[in-house]
Amino acid sequence: MRSSGCRGSDARFGEKVMSERAPKFEATKLFPVALLVIGALFAFGVQSGVSSAPGEPVKNYLGFDRNIYPGDDALPILRKTFAFSSFWLSAPPSEKSNTWTGKRELLRAQGFGFVLLYLGPDSRELKTQTSAKVRGTRDGEEAAASAKAEGFSRGTIIFLDIEEGGRLPNTYHAYLAAWSEALGQAGFRPGAYCSGMPVKEEPRVTITTADDIRNHAAARDISIWAFNDACPPSPGCVFPNDPASPAKSGIRYAVVWQFAQSPRRKEFTFRCAATYHRDGNCYAPGDSAHAWFLDVNTSTSPDPSGGAK
């Protein structure tokens, strides 16, 4: 694990992003085709967070994430570039404490939206289906309690930080189902920060963690925050006024795309190495002292978790 922000560390990730297949929708004779089309379009709008009026171009927004709270003085500078910020509800990877605790109102006052995070387990920690379900329920309840304590309202999305890539074992899916159910019972919505980078399983078979989660019926309502820092499709450590859609990550249903990480992973970013600082990290344009290395994201919403309400 690195100390800048949430990410996976699996060296098996391939650089080439495979095209995603559209989900299978089974038409039924009970409803007119027109109603099916309208329903599908409505569902897409809810899932993707798109709120633009018909005919208007969808605007995308930049956000940052990092494990360690950057400090109160950093917020006005970072706000000039970013619409939303990460917010940890648990201790981040490799950390024993959570420095984001108590900072929601200050971030909100500065105009930031949020992507909430809760650290998920390593799959090796989930020994059996039963123990996975028990831990999923416990962690879901703990994440919800932490969100309530910080002042986040019902309906806020909490993203489970999954730090491994490729196909997840069945025990992890059991954990995810229990975790999602516990969040739902507490009034919150589940999300997953996970890999959108294809892993080759067989000569002609690849899988991404995002698709693996999506393909499990119990996880269909989980919002996906995909990471894919491979250049391309990632542009590297850049801060465009009109950032790319999360769908450009290769995961067409992603609501957030993390396209740059600190420090950069050389095996995936050699084509955009010049966009990173010489120390390998990514810094915001206003950070002339290079004090806050960070990861960079794009979303169709300035508040992907809906946590600024």
C-alpha positions in Angstrom: 0.0 0.0 0.0 1.1 3.6 -0.6 0.3 6.4 1.7 -1.3 9.0 -0.6 -4.7 7.6 -1.3 -6.8 4.5 -1.9 -5.6 2.2 -4.6 -4.9 -1.4 -5.5 -1.4 -2.8 -5.7 -1.8 -5.9 -7.8 1.0 -6.1 -10.4 -1.2 -8.3 -12.6 -3.2 -5.4 -14.0 -2.9 -5.1 -17.8 -2.4 -1.8 -19.5 -4.9 -2.3 -22.2 -8.5 -1.5 -21.2 -11.0 -3.9 -22.7 -14.3 -2.7 -24.0 -17.3 -3.3 -21.7 -20.3 -5.3 -22.9 -23.7 -3.8 -22.4 -25.8 -5.6 -19.7 -28.4 -8.0 -20.9 -32.0 -6.7 -20.6 -34.7 -9.3 -21.2 -37.7 -7.9 -22.9 -41.1 -9.0 -21.6 -44.3 -9.3 -23.4 -46.1 -7.7 -20.5 -44.8 -4.2 -21.2 -44.6 -2.1 -24.4 -41.1 -1.6 -25.8 -41.5 2.2 -25.3 -41.9 1.7 -21.5 -38.8 -0.5 -21.4 -36.8 2.2 -23.1 -38.0 4.9 -20.8 -37.3 2.8 -17.8 -33.8 2.0 -18.9 -33.0 5.6 -19.5 -34.4 6.6 -16.1 -32.3 3.9 -14.4 -29.2 5.0 -16.2 -29.8 8.6 -15.0 -30.2 7.5 -11.4 -27.1 5.2 -11.5 -24.8 7.7 -13.2 -25.9 10.7 -11.2 -26.6 12.7 -14.4 -28.8 15.6 -13.7 -28.4 17.7 -16.9 -31.6 18.7 -18.8 -32.2 16.9 -22.0 -30.0 18.2 -24.8 -27.5 19.8 -22.4 -23.9 18.4 -22.4 -23.0 16.5 -19.2 -20.5 18.4 -17.2 -17.7 16.5 -15.4 -15.9 17.6 -12.2 -12.5 17.0 -10.8 -11.9 15.7 -7.3 -8.9 14.6 -5.2 -8.4 11.9 -2.7 -5.6 11.1 -0.3 -5.2 9.1 2.9 -4.0 11.9 5.1 -6.1 15.1 5.6 -4.1 17.8 3.8 -4.6 20.4 6.6 -7.1 23.3 7.0 -4.8 25.8 5.1 -4.7 23.6 2.1 -8.5 23.7 1.5 -8.8 27.1 -0.2 -5.9 26.3 -2.6 -7.3 22.8 -3.4 -10.8 24.2 -3.9 -9.6 26.3 -6.8 -9.0 23.1 -8.8 -11.3 20.4 -7.2 -15.1 20.2 -6.8 -15.0 17.2 -4.4 -12.7 15.6 -1.8 -12.4 12.2 -0.3 -13.5 11.7 3.3 -12.4 8.6 5.3 -14.8 7.1 7.8 -12.2 4.6 9.0 -8.4 4.6 9.3 -7.1 4.5 5.7 -4.7 1.8 4.4 -1.5 1.5 6.5 -2.7 4.1 8.9 -3.6 3.6 12.6 -5.8 6.7 12.9 -8.1 8.7 10.8 -7.1 12.4 10.3 -10.3 13.3 8.5 -12.4 12.9 11.6 -14.4 16.1 12.4 -13.5 17.9 9.1 -16.8 17.5 7.3 -18.2 20.9 8.1 -15.0 22.7 7.3 -14.8 21.0 3.9 -18.5 21.7 3.3 -18.0 25.3 4.1 -15.3 25.6 1.5 -17.7 24.2 -1.1 -16.4 20.7 -1.4 -18.5 17.7 -2.3 -17.6 14.3 -1.0 -16.6 10.7 -1.9 -16.8 8.8 1.4 -14.5 5.9 2.0 -14.4 2.9 4.4 -11.5 0.4 4.3 -12.5 -3.0 3.2 -10.7 -6.2 4.3 -8.1 -8.2 2.4 -9.7 -11.3 0.9 -7.3 -13.5 2.9 -8.9 -12.2 6.1 -12.3 -13.7 5.0 -11.9 -17.4 5.8 -15.5 -18.7 5.5 -18.8 -17.5 4.1 -20.2 -17.3 7.6 -17.3 -15.2 9.0 -17.4 -13.0 5.9 -21.1 -12.2 6.4 -20.6 -11.5 10.1 -17.7 -9.1 9.4 -19.6 -7.5 6.5 -22.6 -6.7 8.8 -20.3 -5.4 11.5 -18.3 -3.2 9.2 -21.4 -1.9 7.5 -22.9 -0.9 10.8 -19.6 0.7 11.8 -19.4 2.7 8.6 -22.9 3.9 8.9 -22.4 4.9 12.6 -19.2 6.8 11.6 -21.1 8.6 8.8 -23.9 9.6 11.1 -21.4 10.9 13.7 -19.8 13.1 11.1 -23.2 14.6 10.1 -23.7 12.8 6.8 -27.4 12.4 6.0 -29.4 9.3 4.9 -28.9 8.4 1.3 -25.2 9.2 1.3 -23.1 6.7 -0.7 -20.2 5.1 1.2 -17.5 3.5 -1.0 -15.8 0.4 0.3 -12.1 0.6 -0.4 -11.1 -2.6 -2.1 -7.3 -2.8 -2.5 -7.0 -5.8 -4.7 -7.6 -6.5 -8.4 -9.1 -9.1 -10.6 -11.9 -11.5 -9.6 -12.9 -11.5 -5.9 -13.4 -14.8 -4.1 -16.9 -15.9 -3.1 -16.2 -15.0 0.5 -15.6 -11.4 -0.5 -19.0 -11.3 -2.4 -20.6 -12.6 0.8 -19.0 -9.8 2.7 -20.1 -7.2 0.2 -23.7 -8.4 0.3 -23.8 -8.3 4.1 -22.0 -4.9 4.2 -24.4 -3.4 1.6 -27.4 -4.7 3.5 -26.2 -3.3 6.8 -25.7 0.1 5.1 -29.1 0.0 3.6 -30.8 -0.8 6.9 -29.0 2.2 8.4 -30.3 4.5 5.5 -27.0 4.7 3.5 -26.2 3.5 0.0 -23.3 1.2 -0.9 -20.4 1.9 -3.3 -17.1 0.3 -4.1 -13.7 1.8 -4.9 -12.2 -0.9 -7.0 -10.0 -1.8 -10.0 -11.3 -1.0 -13.5 -8.1 -2.6 -15.0 -8.4 -5.9 -16.8 -6.6 -9.0 -15.4 -6.0 -11.9 -17.8 -7.4 -15.2 -16.3 -7.1 -17.3 -19.4 -5.7 -16.6 -22.9 -9.0 -15.1 -24.1 -10.6 -14.3 -20.7 -10.1 -11.1 -18.8 -11.9 -9.7 -15.8 -12.0 -6.4 -13.9 -12.9 -6.2 -10.2 -15.6 -3.7 -11.2 -17.3 -6.1 -13.6 -16.9 -9.0 -11.1 -18.8 -6.9 -8.5 -21.4 -5.8 -11.1 -22.0 -9.4 -12.3 -23.1 -10.6 -8.9 -26.9 -10.0 -8.4 -26.6 -9.1 -4.8 -24.3 -6.2 -5.7 -26.2 -4.6 -8.6 -27.1 -1.5 -6.6 -23.4 -0.8 -5.6 -22.1 2.4 -7.2 -18.6 2.0 -8.7 -15.6 4.3 -8.3 -13.1 2.7 -10.7 -9.4 3.3 -10.7 -7.4 3.0 -13.9 -4.2 5.0 -14.1 -2.8 3.3 -17.2 -2.0 5.8 -20.0 -4.1 5.5 -22.1 -6.9 5.8 -21.2 -5.6 8.0 -18.4 -4.2 11.4 -19.4 -1.9 11.3 -16.4 -1.5 14.0 -13.8 -3.5 16.7 -15.5 -6.3 19.1 -14.4 -8.4 19.9 -17.4 -11.3 22.4 -17.2 -13.5 19.8 -19.0 -12.3 16.5 -17.6 -13.3 13.2 -19.3 -16.3 11.2 -18.2 -15.8 8.4 -15.8 -17.0 6.0 -18.6 -13.6 6.7 -20.3 -12.0 4.6 -17.6 -13.2 1.6 -19.5 -16.0 1.0 -17.0 -19.0 2.6 -18.7 -21.2 2.5 -15.5 -18.6 4.1 -13.2 -19.7 7.2 -11.3 -16.2 8.2 -10.4 -12.8 7.5 -12.2 -9.5 7.8 -10.4 -7.1 8.4 -13.3 -3.9 9.6 -11.5 -2.2 8.2 -8.4 0.6 9.3 -6.2 3.3 8.1 -6.5 2.8 7.1 -10.1 3.0 3.4 -11.0 5.8 3.4 -13.6 4.7 0.2 -15.3 1.4 1.8 -16.3 2.3 5.5 -16.6 5.4 5.6 -18.8 3.5 7.2 -21.6 2.4 10.1 -19.4 5.4 10.3 -17.1 6.0 13.9 -18.0 2.7 15.0 -16.5 3.9 13.9 -13.0 6.4 15.8 -10.8 9.9 14.6 -11.0 9.5 12.9 -7.6 6.7 10.7 -9.1 3.8 12.4 -7.3 0.9 14.4 -8.5 0.3 17.9 -7.1 -2.5 20.4 -7.7 -1.6 23.5 -9.8 -1.9 25.8 -6.9 0.4 23.7 -4.7 3.6 25.5 -5.6 5.4 24.1 -2.5 4.4 20.5 -3.5 3.1 19.9 0.0 0.1 17.7 -0.7 0.6 14.8 -3.1 -2.7 13.4 -4.1 -4.8 11.2 -6.5 -7.0 12.8 -9.1 -10.6 11.8 -10.0 -13.4 12.8 -12.3 -17.1 12.4 -11.9 -20.4 13.6 -13.5 -21.3 15.0 -10.1 -19.6 17.6 -7.9 -20.8 15.6 -4.9 -20.5 11.9 -5.9 -21.5 10.5 -2.5 -24.2 13.1 -2.0 -22.6 14.0 1.3 -22.8 17.8 1.1 -26.5 17.9 1.9 
